[in-house]
Amino acid sequence: SRREPTEVTPVWSMRQAGRYMPAYRKLRQRHSILDLCHQPDLAAAVTLQPVERLGVDAAILFADILLPFEPLRLGLSFAAGEGPKIARPIENATDVERLPSFNLQAELGYVFDAVRLARRSLPADVPLIGFAGAPFTLASYAIEGGASRTFTKTKRFMYQSPDTWHLLLSKLADLVGRYLAEQGRAGAQALQLFDSWVGCLSPHDYHTYVQPHSTRALQLAAGAGVPLIHFGTGTATFLEDFAAAGGDVISVDWRIPLDAAWSRIGPKAIQGNLEPAALLAPAAERNRQVRDILKRAGGRPGHIFNLGHGILPETDVAAVRAVVDLVHDT
C-alpha cells in the first residue's frame, strides 16, 4: 500500500479460505459458518489454511461481513446452500432508529480474539488482513433480507426516504469504521472495506448516497494506523469517486483493464484484477490472463495481484496454487 518496490508481486485472494478447500469442507461437516466465526481457534485455523497450502503473501481473516447483524438484532442465519437470511429486515425509519448501539468488545470480541490467535500463528513475514462490509453493502443485505440481484427494495428505500437512508448508513459507517480499527488494534496489519454490491448504483447515486459514508468508515478505520484497502465490484463507471472515498489501496474487478483503472485512481496502490472464473479455464488461457494483468501493471510498485472478487467454490486448489506461483515467478 506504500507503493514500495518488492522482489515479487504480492498475491492473495478473497475467499482463499473457503469451500473450494478440502480442509475447510471437512471442518464444515462438523461446524456451521457461524460456529466457525464464533470460535476464535477455528476461525484462526481456517485463516491459516491457504497460507500453508497456497504460498499466498497475506492471510485474510476468516469472518463473515454480516456478523455485526447479530448484535444489531436483525436475526442473522445461514440457510444451507442459500446464503444469509435476515429475519428482521429494515423496512422503515422506526427500524433504523431502534438499531441498538453496543460494545464492540463484548459483542464481537471473538473476532478480535481470532485476529490475535491468527497473528500469533502466522509467519512473521505474512501480514494478516482484517475486513468488514461497507455501509452500502450491509444496508442492502439488511433491507433486502438477504442477497439480491436487483436491489429494488434498497433503491426504493434510498429514493423514497433519503433522510432515513443517510441515518442508516451513518450508523453503519460508524460501526464498521470502529470495528475495523479494533481489528487493527488486535493485530491485523491491513484492513479491507468490502463493498461487494455497490456496482449496482449509477455514478450519481454512488456519489450522493454512498460515498460520504464509505469515507467516514475509512476515516475511522484509519485510527488503527495500518494500510486500508477499499474493495468494490462493478465500480468502473465511478472509479474516481470510489478511489476518492478513501483507502491506500483501491481494489478493481475484471470489468476494467488494470492499467486503465490505475490511470484513473491516481497515486494509490492497486489490487486486482483477475476474473475469478479464469481459475476454471485451461492452464494456457488462465496463464495468458495472469500475464496480461502483470504486463499492464508493468512492474510498477504498488500492485497487489488478486482476483476481482472471491474464489468460486468449484475452483481447483491446484489452479489457485499455479496462479500464485506464476505471479511470483514472472
N, C-alpha and C positions, 0 to 999 in steps of 0.2 A: 504494500500500500504506500510505502515511502518512495517507491519507484527507484530503489537501489538495484544496481546490477546483481544478477545471481548467476551461478555457474550453469544451472539448468533452469528451464521454465518450470515454475512450481505448478503442481496439478493436484486437484482433489475434486470430488463431485458431491452434489446434493443427493441425499438418499443413498450414499455409498454404504451406509449400514442399513440394510433393509431386506425386503422379501426375496431378492434375486440371490441372496447368500444362503447356502445350506445351513451354516451355523446359526444364522438368525431364524430360519424356518424351524429349526429344531427347538429353539427357545420358545417360539410362538406356539408350538404344540402344547406347551405347559402354561403359558402366560398370555394374557390379553395385552393389547398395546398399552392400555392404561396401567396395567400391572408393571410392565417393563419400565414405563416412565416413572411410576411412583416408587420403585425400589432402586435407590441410587447405585447399589452394587451391580444390578442387572443393566441399568442404563449405561453405566460406565463400561461394562464389559462389551455391550453392543457397540458403543462408541469406538472401542479399540479394534474391533474385528477387522475393518478394512485396512487399518494401518499395517497390521501384521500380514494380511493376505495380499494386499494390492501394492504396497510400497508408495502410497499417496503421501504428499508433503504436508498434509494437515488433517486433523481429526475434526469432525463436526459433531457436536453434542447430540446424542440421541434423545429427542424430546418431541413433543407434538406442539404445533403452533397454537392449538386450541386449549392447552392446559389452563390458561387463565380463566377460561369459561367456567371452571368448577367453582372457584371462589366467587365469581360473579353470579353464581347460582342460576346459570342458564340451562343446566341439565344436559351435560355432555355425555354421549355414549358412542360406541362404535359398533355398527351392525356388521356382521360377518360379510366380507366381500363388498360392502356398500359404502364404506367410509363413515364420516362423522354424522351424528344426528344431534340436533339441539331440541330438547323437549320444550323449552320455554323461549321461543324466539322473540326478538324485539320487534314490536309492532307499532308502538306509539310513544308519545312524549312521556307518559307515566312510566312506561317500561325503562326508558333511558334514565329518568330522574331517580328511579328506585335502585339503580345499579349500586351495589354496596362498595364502599371503599374498604380495603382490607390490608392487613400487614403482610408484606411480601414474604418475609422470613417465615412467618407462621404458616402461611397457606401454600407457598411454593418453595419452601426450604429444601424439599427433596431434590429439586432441580439444581440448586446451588451445591448440595451435597454431592450430586452426580458430577458436577464440574470439578469439585475438589478431588474426588476419587479418580476421575479420568486423568486429570492433570498429574496426579501423583504417579500414575501407572505408565504414562506416555514417555517415550524417549525425550530427552531434554530438547532435541532439535526439531521436534514435531509440534507445531502450535495447535492449540485447541480453539475451535471457533464456536462461540455461543450464538444463539439466534432467537428471534421472536417474530411473530406475524406482525405485519404493518397494520396501521389503523384501518385502512380501507378493506384489506383482505379479511381482517377479523370482523369488521362491521358487516361485510357481505355474508359471511357464514352465520352471524348472529341474526340477521334479518331474514335470510332465506331459510334458516333452519337446517342448513347443510350445504353441500356443494350445489352449484347451479351452472347451467350453460348460458342462460340468457340474462341473469341478474335483474330480472324485471322488478321484483319486489324491492330490491336495493335501490334501483334507479328511481322508482316511483317515490320511495321514501325521501331520497335525496332532493328530488324536484319539488315534491308537494310540501315537505316540512324542512326547509333548509336550516332554520334555526336549531331545530331538534337534531338534525343531521350533524351540524357543527358541534353541538354539545356532546353527542355520542362520540364523534371522532376525537374531540379534545380529551374526553375521559380515557379513551383507548390509547391515545398518544402518550398521555401522562403515565398510564400503567405500563405500556411496553417500553417506554424510554427508561423508566426506573428499573424495570425487570431486566433489561439488557445491562444496565450499569451494574446491577447486583451480580450478574453472571461474570462480568469483567472483574469485579472485586473478589469473586470466589476463585478466579484463576484463569478464566477464558482470555486468550491473548489477542483475539479479534472477535468482533460481534457483527452479525448479519441481520439486517432488517429485511424481511421476506415478504414482498408484495406480489404474490403469485397471480392475483386476479385483476390487477389494476389495468391491464391491457384492454379490458372491455370498455374503457372510457374514451370519450373524444378528448383531444388535446385541451379544449376549453374547460371541460368538466374536470379533468385532472387538475388543471391549474387552479380552478375555483374551489373545488370541493375536497381536494385531497392533499395537494402539495403542502399547504401550511401545516397540516397535521403530521405528515411524514417528517417535515423539517423539525417540528417540535420534538418528536420521538427521537430523532437522531441527535438533536442538541442535548437532550437529557442523557442519552446513551454515552455521549462524549465525556460525561463525568467520570467514566471509568478510566479514561486516559489511554485507551487502546484503539487500534485502527478499526474503522467502520466500513462494512460492505453494504451497499444498497442494491438489493436484488429485485428485479421485476421481470415479467414476461409481456410480450406484445407492446413494448414501450417505444418502438421505433418512431411512431408518429409524434411523440412528445419527449424525445430523449433529452433535449436541452433542459426542459423543466424538471425532468426526473433527476438528472445529474445535479441541477441547481438546488434540489431539495436537500441534498447533503450526502455525506459518505465520502470516504477517502478512495474507495474502490467502487466502480459502477459495473454491475453485472448486466450483460446483454445476452439476448437469446439469438437463435439461429435465423431469425427473420430479417436480420440486417448483417451485412458483411462486417467483420471485426474492424477493419481499417476505416470504413465509413463511419462506424459508431465512434471510434476513438477520435476521429477528427471533429466530431460534434460535441463530445463531452468535455473537451478541453484538457488542461493539465492534471488529470487524475489517473489513477491506475484503472485497469480494465480487467474484468473477469468474464471468461466465456470462450467460445460460444458454440460448441459442437451440438448438433441436433441429437437428442437422446436416442432417437430411432437409428442413427448411424451405427450404434453399437450392435444393431441387429443385422447390419449389412455384411456381405462378404468382406474378407480382410482387405482386399485391394481397394474397394470403394471406401471402406472405413479409414484406411490409411491415407487415401487421397484427400479426404475431408480434413483429417487431422493436420496433414502437411500444409494444406491450403490456409488454414487458420494461423499456423505458425509463420507461414510466409507473409501473411497480412500483418501479423504483429511485428515482423521484421527484426526480431531480436531486441526491440526497444525495451528498456527496463520498465516494469510496472504491469506486465501481462501475467495473469494467473490463468492457466488453462483449465477450463471447466466445461460442463455441459450447459446448455441454455435453460435446462430445467432438471428435475431429478431423474435418476436412473430408473428405467422401466422395469417392472417386476420380472418380465420374461427374458431379461438380459443374461447372457452367459458371463459368469465371473471371469473366465479366461479372456473375453473380449475387453473387459474393463482393464484388466492387468496389462493386456497388449497395448492399449492406448497410453496408459501411464508410462510403460517402458519406451514407447515410440517418442512421446513428448520429451522424456529425459534424454533420449539418445540423439535427438535431432538438434 
